Amino acid sequence: MKFITHLSWLLRALLFLAILAFSLMNTDPVTLRFLGQTWETPMIVALLLFFASGAALGVLACLSRLTRQRREILKLKREQRPSGDRVLPPQA
């Protein structure tokens, strides 16, 4: 079990180093044009911005389904609770 844990941390460290190396190699400025505005920023900042906004949109897209499922779970839990109007089976 420890081997798997160490392997997992090693892979995480390698992924972090690969992303760090990628970001350090892509510091050239890029020009972004949108709605008549022009911005100049390092490429890695632009990539990070678009990645973060894509992740946020993905979370927002799942939010309605998540809240609907939570409401349904609460409703089912309330239905499962014993109440006074239910007839309980005889105890042996």
C-alpha positions, -999 to 999 in steps of 0.1 A, spaced: 0 0 0 29 24 8 43 17 -27 11 29 -44 11 61 -22 47 68 -30 41 62 -67 11 85 -66 31 113 -51 59 107 -75 35 110 -105 20 142 -90 55 157 -86 64 148 -122 32 163 -135 38 195 -115 74 198 -128 61 192 -164 35 220 -160 61 243 -144 86 237 -172 58 243 -198 49 276 -181 85 288 -179 90 281 -216 59 300 -226 63 334 -212 63 352 -246 36 379 -248 4 372 -268 -22 397 -279 -58 389 -271 -86 407 -290 -122 405 -278 -151 430 -281 -129 457 -295 -105 454 -265 -69 444 -269 -48 428 -241 -12 418 -241 -3 391 -216 21 362 -212 9 330 -230 8 310 -198 -15 336 -181 -39 334 -211 -39 296 -209 -45 296 -172 -73 321 -176 -91 301 -202 -85 268 -183 -100 283 -151 -130 298 -169 -137 265 -186 -135 247 -153 -158 273 -138 -183 269 -166 -182 231 -162 -190 234 -125 -218 259 -132 -233 234 -158 -234 207 -131 -248 229 -104 -285 226 -113 -283 188 -115 -264 186 -81 -290 207 -63 -319 187 -78 -303 155 -67 -297 169 -32 -333 179 -29 -344 145 -40 -321 128 -15 -336 150 13 -371 142 2 -363 104 2 -347 107 37 -378 125 50 -400 97 36 -379 71 52 -382 86 87 -408 68 109 -438 89 115 -468 86 138 -493 78 111 -475 47 98 -485 13 110 -455 -5 125 -452 -43 122 -458 -63 154 -427 -69 175 -418 -106 182 
